[in-house]
């Protein structure tokens, strides 16, 4: 149930109370810890299904609930998106190959609060072009978070990300976006990763939402495969994504999904 202490903005965005930050930190910490713990599994020959099975077990062992199992018929504890898969990749029997890059996206429910995060991993040796894509995508997320502060707009976040990415001759996916969350999985607002500065709802203290830019080496267009979940780049170019859940404070933003082990970036502590 929604917390009756919360209020809605004129744009329908929920504002949470200061004491609600603790619940989001607990949920975010578990999701991030799970992504830390699967890191040693990411190697050539491993299947995406085995990674998902491990995630499912970790969630159950923690006494938490997977937000994705049963969501609109989805039956896995994670989305695992390889190479040109932009998002919502379905775990299965596919084995990782040397040089594969992959995003693993996990959302857990802890005491009614949703912790949602994703990050990139590398199986084996990372190519130079993939390394550059991963770095730009990571930095784009952090630039977006830096733009998230009271008085700014959601357009400011999208503009900061788009300007940075396109300045490096890559593209921002338009077909998917971040979202509000808290005691629900998806809620207003839609957090676009492109846009014009000064446009959109004004950020206020107590807003909880994700920022999760998807960046392509090629063009931004995507298509969804016949399974109705897997989104891929139309030009088959590599894609990367990083995601944090954040809460707006009086003077900036708190990240709920920081890696406990400093493993958010796949090639260096962050």
N, C-alpha and C positions, 0 to 999 in steps of 0.2 A: 504493500500500500504506500501511496505517497505520504510524505511527512506533512501534516497539516500546518507546521510552522513555516513552510516554504511559501513563497509568493510567485506570481507570474508577472513578467514584464508585458508591455503592450504588444510585443511581438510573440507572446506565448512561450517565452523562455523562462524556465523555472530558476528561481534564485534560492539557493540552499543556505541554511544557517551555518554559522562558524563551527558549531560542534559536529556538523555533518562531514567536515573535512577528514575527521579521523576514520570514519567508515570507508571513505574512498581510498584513503592511504592503505588501509588493511587489505582491501580487495585488489588494489593496484600492485601492492607489494607481492601478493601471492602470484598474480599473473606474471609479473616480471621475474620472480624467483623460478617459476616453472620454465620460462624461456632461458634463464641461466643454466638450469640443470640439464636441459636437453642438448646444450652446446656440444658436449663430447660425442653425441650420437651422429652429428652431421659430418659424414665422411662418405667417400665413394663406396657403393655397394649397399648402403643402407636404404631401406624402403621408406617412403613417406608414411605408409600405413603403420610401420613399427614406431615411428616417431609419434604419430597420433595416439597409438595405444599407450605409449609411455606417458603422454600428457594426460590422457584420460585417467590413468592410474594415480598420477600425482594429485589431480583434482580430488579424486575420491579419497585418497589417503589424508588429504587436508581437511576433510569434512565439508568441502565446498561443493558447488554445483557448476557444471558447464552451462554457459548461456547459449551455446550453439547446438548442443544435442537436442533435437526436436524442434529447433527454430525453423519455421516454415518448411518442415520436413527434412531438414539437414540432420545427418546422423553421425557427425564426427565432433571431436573435442577441439579441433583446430581447423584452420584453412592453411594449406601449404602450397605456395605458388612459386613455380620454378621458371627461371629464365624469362621467356616472353609472356608468361602468365602474369597478368597485372594484379589480380586479387581473386579470392574465393576458390582457389585451387583445392580439389578434393583429394584427401590422402588415399593411397591405395598401394598397389603392388609395384609401382614404378621405382626403380633403383636410381639412386643418385650417381652421377658420373663426375669424373674429375673436372673441376672448373665450373660446375653448376653453381648458380647463385639461387637462393630461395628465401622467400619471406614466410615466416611462421606467425600466425595471428591467433591469439588466445584471449577469450573472455570468460571470466569466472564470476560467480555470485557468492559473496561472503556476507552473511547476516543481512541479506537484502540489497547489498551494494554491488554495483557492477565494476569490475576491473578489466579494462580493454587495452591491449597493447600488441604491437607486432614489431618485428625487427628482421634484418637481413642476416643470412648465414652464407658461408662458402664451403663447398665440398671440395677438398683438395686445393690445387693451386689456382689462385685468382688471376684472371687475365687483366691486362692493363686497362682495357676499355670498361670491363665490369667493375674494376676497382674505382675508376673515376665516377662511374654512375652511382655506385653505392655511396661514395663520399659526398657527392653533390646532393643526393637524396637525404642523407643524414643531416647535412648542414642546412638544407632547405627546411626541414622540420624544426631545427633549433632556431632558425631565423623567424619562422612563423610563431614559435612560442615567445620569442623576445618581443614580437609585435603585439602580443596578447596582454593588454593591461587596461584598467578602467579608463573610460573616455575615448579609447580607440574604437574602431568599427571592425566588423568581421571582414569587410572589404580591405581593410588595412592588412589583415593577416594574409589573405589571398594574394594581394598585390605584392607583398614582400616576398612571398614564396615564388610567384610567377616571375617576377623581375630577376631574382637570383638564378633560377633554373634556366630561363631563356637566355640570360647573359652568358651561360656556359654552353649554349647551343644544344640544349636538350628541351624536352617538352613536358608540360604538366597535363596529366589526364583530367579531362573534364567530366567524364561520365560517372565518377564516384567521388564521394566527399566524406569529410568528418561529420560528427553528429553530437548532439547533446546526449548525456547519460547521467546516471545517478542511481535512483532506485528503479530505473527502467533501462533497457538495452539501447533503444534508439528514441530520441526525442528532439524537438526543436532546440537549436537551430541546425540547418544544414551548413557545414563549415567548408566553404569552397576554397580550393587551393590556387585560385586565380581570381582576378577581379580588379576593381578600381579602388584606390585609396579613398577613404571617407564615405564609402557607400555601405549600406546595410545596417543592421541593428548595432547599437552602441554597447560595448562590453561593460558589464557591471559586476561588482563584487558578489560572489556566490554562484556565478555561472559555472557549470561543470560541462566539459565537452572534450571530444578528441580532435587532434590535428594529425592527419595521416596522409601526407602527400605521396602520390604515385607518380613516378618520373620515368619517362621513356627515353632511350637513346635516339629513337626515331620520331615518328609523328605521334600525336596524342590520341588518335582514334583507336577505339577498342571494339571488340565484338564478343558476345556471350555465346559459348558453345551449346551444343544440343542438350547437355545435362542441365541447362538453365542456371548454372552456378558459375562455371569457370569463365573468367573474362581474360581475353588475350589481346595483345597488340595486333592491329590489323596488318601492319607491315612486318610482323614477326621480329621486331627489334626487342632488345633486352629491356626489362622493366624492373624497377626497384621501389620499395616502400618502407617507411618507418612510421610508427604510430606511438604517440603518448596520449594518456588521458590527463587533463589538467583542470585546475580550479582557479578562478580569478580571485585574487586577494585585493586588499586595499591599495597595493602599489605594484602589482605585477601578476605573476601566475605561479602556482605550485604544481610541480609534476608529481602525479600520483603513482606513476609506473616506472620510476627510476630502477635500474638494475642493481640489486643488492651487491652483486659481485663486480660491478663496473664493466659488464660485458655487452652493453647495448650496441656498441659498434663492433662489427665482426673482426676487425683487424687491429684495433687498438682500444685501450681502456677509455671509457667515456662516462 
